[in-house]
Amino acid sequence: MVETTTFENAWLKDYSALCRGFLFTSPWRSLATQGCYTTISAPVHDAASLQGDFQQQLRQHFAAARKQGIANPILVGAIPFDVSQPAALFIPEAHQTFNRDDLQNALPQGISDLPEVRRRTPVPDHDVFLNMVADAVAATQRGELDKVVLSRLMDIVTEQPVDTATLMQRVIAQNPNSYHFHLPMPQGGALIGASPELMLRKQGRDFSSCPLAGSARRNHGDAQQDRAAGNTLMNSSKDRHEHKLVTDAMRDTLQPRSRLLSVPSTPSLITTATLWHLATQIDGEVQNEQENALSLACLLHPTPALSGFPHQRAQQLIQQLEPFDRQLFGGIVGWCDSEGNGEWVVTIRCGTVHGTRVRLFAGAGIVADSQPESEWRETGVKLDTMLRAFGLQ
C-alpha cells in the first residue's frame, strides 16, 4: 500500500514545484512525483493480460527500481485513446501522497491572470460537426452500431506562453470535486484536466469504477429548474439507453475476472460545476490477486462511454469522421504501484498546453435519436470546464 504523507503547507503552496512532475488529485488518494527513473512509451495493447509483454516488462522495471533504492515504485502518466499508440508513462524517482483537502485549503485567494487569448478556433467547425453527427446517427439507424462517441476540439492561441501551474491552480479552484491531473509531456508542454469520471480504482483485491454516460446542462440561476434538469435526464429514454450500453458492456468485460461484482440496474445522478450526469457505481473483487489497477483499467479501456458499442465498429467510424487524431484525449490518466493498487480516470474535460498553444477536448455519445445541434451544445458545455479556467466563459 502507498504510504500517505501530508506535504508541509509551504510545499503545498509551491505550485510551480508541484507541476514540474506528475500531479494527480482524488478524494481517495492524491500524489505528486519528483524526478524520473525511467520512461515507458510502449503501447499498452496487451496490458490487460497479466502474462503479456507489457506487464512482464513493468514487473522488471519495478524490480530494477527497487534495486536502485526506490522502496515503493509507482507507474504514472497517461494512456492514449488508441492503445496501439505509444503511452506517456514513467516511473518517478520519488513520490508523495497527500490529502486533497490540504491542497485545496492551501490555494491562495488570489490567482494570477492568464495571458489574453488571440484566437479561438473550433475543430471541426459547427457545420462540419453537425454533418459528422448526422452521419453517425444514420449509421446507428441502419443498425451498424448502437452508439458512437464523437468529439471536437477548441484550439486557442494566447498572446504570451501559458503558465501551466497557474492554469492548474484555476482548474482545481473551479472544479474542486473532480479528479485533477497535470502531466508533463515528453515532447514538451503539459496535459491538464479536471475529469469527473473514474475508470478504475483498486486497493488490495477490491476495485471500483463509476462510468458516466448521459448528461444535461445545469441551471445555477434557479435551484428548482436545476433539479428539474437532473430529473429530466434521469427519465430520458435516450440517455438511459446510452448509459445501459456502457454498464452492460462493462459488466460483461469484468465478470470473467471478478470473484464478486455489483452493477446496479438503475443509474444515479451526479453533478459537476456545469453538468448533470447519469452514473453507475460498480464494485467488485478480483479473482486473481495478481491483478493490478493498470491491468483492469486496460481491460475496460476504452469503454463505450469513450468509443461506442460495439467498440471495433465505433472506432472505425471515429477514424472515418473525426478530422483529427485524439492521441491522449479520451484515454486514461493515473497511477499504479508495485503492489497493484492504483487509480485511473478518463482523460476528459481536459486540454494540452504548449507555450502559446492550447488544445481543448470534449465528446458526446451519439445514438439513433441524437440531434446534431443538441450534441454541439453538449460538447460546448463540456468545453466550459477549461474555457472558464481561462476566464473565457
C-alpha positions in Angstrom: 0.0 0.0 0.0 1.2 3.5 -0.8 2.3 5.3 2.3 0.3 8.5 2.9 2.3 11.6 3.7 0.9 15.1 4.0 3.0 17.8 2.5 4.2 20.7 4.5 1.9 23.7 3.8 4.8 25.7 2.4 5.5 22.9 -0.2 1.8 22.7 -1.0 1.8 26.4 -1.9 4.6 26.0 -4.4 2.5 25.1 -7.4 5.4 25.6 -9.8 7.2 22.8 -8.0 4.1 20.6 -7.9 3.7 21.0 -11.7 7.2 20.1 -12.6 6.3 16.5 -12.0 3.0 14.5 -12.3 0.2 15.8 -10.1 -2.9 13.8 -9.5 -5.7 14.6 -7.0 -8.5 12.3 -5.9 -10.9 12.1 -3.0 -9.3 8.7 -2.3 -5.6 9.4 -2.7 -3.6 12.3 -4.2 0.0 12.3 -5.2 2.8 14.3 -6.7 6.1 13.0 -8.2 9.7 14.2 -8.3 12.2 13.2 -11.0 12.0 10.4 -13.5 13.7 7.0 -13.0 12.6 5.6 -16.4 10.0 6.4 -19.1 7.7 3.7 -20.7 6.3 4.6 -24.1 5.5 1.1 -25.3 1.8 0.7 -26.4 -0.4 -0.9 -23.8 -2.4 -3.1 -26.2 -1.7 -6.2 -24.2 -1.5 -4.7 -20.7 -4.8 -6.3 -19.7 -3.0 -9.7 -19.9 -1.1 -10.4 -16.7 1.4 -12.5 -18.6 1.6 -10.2 -21.6 4.8 -8.4 -22.7 3.8 -5.0 -21.1 3.0 -6.4 -17.7 6.2 -8.6 -17.7 8.3 -5.5 -18.6 6.5 -3.4 -15.9 7.4 -6.0 -13.3 11.0 -5.9 -14.4 11.1 -2.1 -14.3 9.6 -2.2 -10.8 12.2 -4.7 -9.6 15.0 -2.7 -11.1 13.7 0.5 -9.4 13.7 -1.2 -6.0 17.3 -2.3 -6.5 18.1 1.4 -7.1 16.6 2.2 -3.7 13.1 3.3 -4.7 11.2 1.5 -1.9 7.7 1.5 -3.4 7.9 2.4 -7.1 4.9 3.6 -9.0 3.9 4.0 -12.6 2.2 7.3 -13.5 1.1 9.0 -16.6 -1.4 8.7 -19.5 -2.6 6.1 -22.0 -4.0 7.2 -25.4 -7.5 6.5 -26.7 -5.9 4.2 -29.3 -4.0 1.7 -27.2 -1.8 0.8 -30.2 -0.2 4.2 -30.0 2.7 5.0 -27.6 1.9 5.6 -24.0 3.1 8.6 -21.9 4.1 6.7 -18.7 7.1 6.9 -16.4 8.3 5.7 -13.0 9.4 8.7 -10.9 12.4 8.7 -8.6 10.1 9.7 -5.7 6.5 10.4 -4.9 4.5 11.7 -2.0 0.8 11.2 -1.3 -1.4 13.8 0.4 -4.9 14.6 1.3 -6.6 16.6 -1.4 -8.4 18.9 1.1 -5.0 20.0 2.3 -4.0 21.1 -1.2 -7.3 22.9 -1.8 -7.1 24.6 1.6 -3.7 25.9 0.7 -4.8 27.5 -2.5 -4.2 31.3 -2.2 -7.2 33.6 -2.5 -5.7 35.4 -5.5 -4.8 33.6 -8.6 -2.6 35.1 -11.3 -4.2 36.1 -14.6 -3.6 34.0 -17.7 -2.4 35.6 -21.0 -5.0 37.2 -23.3 -6.4 35.0 -26.0 -5.5 35.9 -29.5 -7.6 33.4 -31.3 -10.1 30.6 -30.8 -10.8 28.0 -33.5 -13.3 25.1 -33.2 -12.1 21.9 -34.9 -14.2 21.0 -36.8 -16.4 24.0 -37.2 -20.1 24.0 -36.4 -21.5 22.8 -39.7 -18.9 20.0 -40.2 -19.6 18.7 -36.7 -23.3 18.6 -37.3 -22.7 16.6 -40.5 -20.5 14.2 -38.5 -23.2 13.7 -36.0 -25.8 13.2 -38.8 -23.7 10.6 -40.4 -23.2 8.8 -37.1 -27.0 8.9 -36.4 -27.7 7.4 -39.8 -25.2 4.6 -39.1 -26.9 3.7 -35.8 -30.3 3.9 -37.5 -29.1 1.4 -40.2 -28.1 -1.0 -37.3 -24.4 -0.8 -38.0 -23.8 0.0 -34.3 -25.7 1.1 -31.2 -23.6 4.1 -30.2 -20.5 6.1 -31.2 -18.8 8.9 -29.3 -17.8 11.8 -31.4 -15.6 14.6 -30.2 -14.4 18.1 -31.1 -11.6 20.4 -30.2 -11.1 24.0 -29.4 -7.7 25.4 -30.5 -6.6 28.5 -28.6 -3.6 30.8 -29.3 -2.6 33.2 -26.5 -0.5 36.4 -26.6 2.1 35.0 -24.2 3.0 31.5 -23.1 0.6 29.9 -20.6 2.0 29.1 -17.2 0.6 25.6 -16.6 0.9 25.8 -12.8 -1.4 28.9 -12.9 -3.8 27.1 -15.2 -3.8 24.0 -13.0 -4.5 26.2 -9.9 -7.5 27.7 -11.6 -8.8 24.3 -12.7 -8.6 23.0 -9.2 -10.3 26.1 -7.7 -13.2 26.0 -10.2 -13.7 22.2 -10.2 -13.0 21.1 -6.6 -14.8 17.8 -6.7 -13.2 16.5 -10.0 -10.2 14.3 -10.4 -7.3 16.8 -11.3 -4.2 15.9 -13.3 -1.2 17.7 -14.6 1.2 15.6 -16.7 4.4 17.0 -18.3 4.5 15.7 -21.8 7.6 14.0 -23.4 7.6 16.5 -26.3 7.1 19.5 -24.0 4.1 21.2 -22.6 1.5 19.5 -20.3 -1.8 17.6 -20.3 -4.1 19.3 -17.8 -7.7 18.4 -16.8 -10.5 18.0 -14.3 -12.1 14.7 -15.1 -15.4 13.7 -13.5 -15.1 10.0 -14.4 -13.4 7.2 -12.5 -12.3 4.4 -14.8 -10.8 2.1 -12.2 -9.7 2.2 -8.6 -8.1 -0.8 -6.9 -6.9 -1.5 -3.4 -6.0 -5.0 -2.4 -8.5 -7.3 -4.1 -11.3 -4.7 -4.2 -11.9 -2.5 -7.2 -14.5 0.1 -8.2 -15.5 2.1 -11.3 -18.0 4.8 -11.9 -18.8 5.3 -15.6 -20.7 8.3 -16.8 -23.0 8.4 -19.9 -25.8 10.8 -20.5 -25.6 14.4 -19.4 -27.6 17.6 -19.2 -26.7 21.2 -18.6 -27.2 22.6 -15.1 -29.1 25.8 -14.3 -27.3 27.6 -11.5 -29.7 30.6 -11.6 -32.7 28.6 -10.4 -32.3 25.7 -8.0 -35.8 24.3 -8.9 -35.1 24.3 -12.6 -31.6 22.9 -12.0 -33.1 19.9 -10.2 -35.7 19.6 -12.9 -32.9 19.3 -15.5 -31.5 16.4 -13.5 -34.9 14.7 -13.2 -35.4 15.1 -16.9 -32.1 13.4 -17.6 -32.9 10.5 -15.3 -36.2 10.0 -17.1 -34.7 10.4 -20.7 -35.1 7.1 -22.6 -32.3 8.2 -25.0 -29.8 8.9 -22.2 -30.8 5.8 -20.2 -30.3 3.7 -23.3 -26.9 5.2 -23.9 -26.0 4.6 -20.2 -27.1 1.0 -20.2 -25.0 0.2 -23.3 -22.0 1.3 -21.2 -22.8 -0.5 -18.0 -23.8 -3.8 -19.7 -20.6 -3.8 -21.7 -18.5 -3.2 -18.5 -20.4 -5.9 -16.7 -19.6 -8.4 -19.5 -16.0 -7.4 -19.5 -15.4 -7.5 -15.8 -17.4 -10.6 -14.9 -14.8 -13.2 -16.0 -12.1 -11.6 -13.9 -14.2 -11.0 -10.8 -15.0 -13.1 -7.8 -17.7 -10.7 -6.8 -19.3 -7.9 -9.0 -22.0 -5.4 -8.2 -23.5 -3.4 -11.1 -26.7 -1.6 -10.1 -29.5 -1.9 -12.6 -30.5 1.8 -12.2 -28.1 4.7 -12.5 -27.8 7.6 -10.1 -27.4 11.4 -10.7 -24.2 13.2 -10.0 -23.2 16.8 -10.8 -20.1 18.7 -11.9 -19.9 22.5 -12.0 -21.6 22.6 -15.3 -23.4 19.3 -15.9 -25.7 16.6 -14.5 -24.5 13.1 -15.4 -26.0 9.6 -15.2 -23.6 7.5 -13.2 -23.4 3.9 -12.0 -21.2 2.8 -9.1 -19.6 -0.5 -9.9 -17.8 -2.5 -7.2 -16.1 -5.9 -7.3 -13.4 -8.2 -6.1 -10.8 -9.7 -8.4 -10.4 -13.5 -8.8 -6.7 -13.3 -9.3 -4.7 -11.5 -6.7 -2.0 -10.7 -9.3 -4.4 -8.3 -11.0 -3.3 -4.6 -10.8 -5.0 -1.3 -11.3 -3.5 -1.0 -14.8 -4.5 -4.5 -16.0 -8.1 -3.8 -15.0 -8.1 -0.3 -16.4 -6.7 -1.5 -19.7 -9.2 -4.4 -19.7 -12.0 -1.8 -19.7 -10.4 0.9 -21.9 -11.9 2.3 -24.0 -15.4 1.8 -22.6 -18.5 2.5 -24.7 -18.6 5.9 -22.9 -15.4 6.8 -24.8 -15.7 5.0 -28.1 -19.2 3.4 -28.5 -20.6 0.0 -29.0 -19.6 -2.3 -30.5 -16.1 -0.9 -30.0 -14.5 -2.1 -33.2 -17.1 -0.6 -35.5 -17.3 2.6 -33.3 -13.6 3.1 -33.5 -13.7 2.7 -37.3 -16.4 5.3 -37.5 -14.5 7.7 -35.3 -11.4 7.4 -37.5 -13.6 8.0 -40.6 -15.5 11.0 -39.2 -13.2 12.9 -36.8 -10.7 15.2 -38.7 -8.0 14.8 -36.1 -6.1 12.1 -34.1 -7.3 12.0 -30.4 -3.9 10.9 -29.1 -4.2 11.2 -25.3 -7.7 12.7 -25.4 -10.3 10.2 -24.5 -7.7 8.0 -22.9 -7.0 7.3 -19.2 -4.6 9.0 -16.8 -3.5 7.9 -13.3 -1.1 5.7 -11.5 -0.4 2.1 -10.3 2.0 1.0 -7.6 4.1 -2.2 -7.5 1.6 -3.9 -5.2 -1.2 -3.5 -7.7 -3.1 -0.6 -6.1 -3.9 2.5 -8.1 -6.4 4.8 -9.8 -7.1 5.7 -13.4 -9.6 8.3 -14.6 -10.9 9.1 -18.0 -9.0 11.8 -19.9 -11.9 14.2 -20.5 -12.6 17.8 -19.5 -9.0 18.4 -20.4 -6.5 20.1 -22.7 -2.9 20.2 -23.7 -0.8 23.4 -23.2 2.4 24.0 -25.1 3.7 27.6 -25.0 1.1 29.9 -26.5 -0.9 27.0 -28.0 -3.8 25.3 -26.1 -6.0 22.5 -27.4 -9.2 21.5 -25.5 -11.3 18.4 -26.0 -14.9 17.3 -25.5 -17.1 14.5 -26.8 -20.7 13.3 -26.8 -22.3 9.9 -27.2 -24.4 9.5 -30.4 -27.3 7.1 -30.6 -30.2 6.7 -33.1 -32.3 9.6 -31.8 -29.5 12.1 -31.2 -30.0 15.6 -32.5 -26.9 17.2 -34.1 -27.4 20.7 -32.8 -28.1 19.3 -29.3 -24.7 17.4 -29.4 -22.9 20.6 -30.5 -24.4 22.3 -27.4 -23.5 19.4 -25.1 -19.9 19.4 -26.2 -19.8 23.2 -25.8 -20.9 22.8 -22.2 -18.2 20.3 -21.6 -15.6 22.6 -23.0 -16.8 25.2 -20.5 -14.7 23.5 -17.7 -11.4 24.6 -19.4 -12.8 27.7 -21.0 -13.9 29.0 -17.6 -10.4 28.3 -16.3 -9.1 30.7 -19.0 -11.7 33.3 -18.0 -13.4 32.9 -21.4 -16.8 31.8 -20.0 
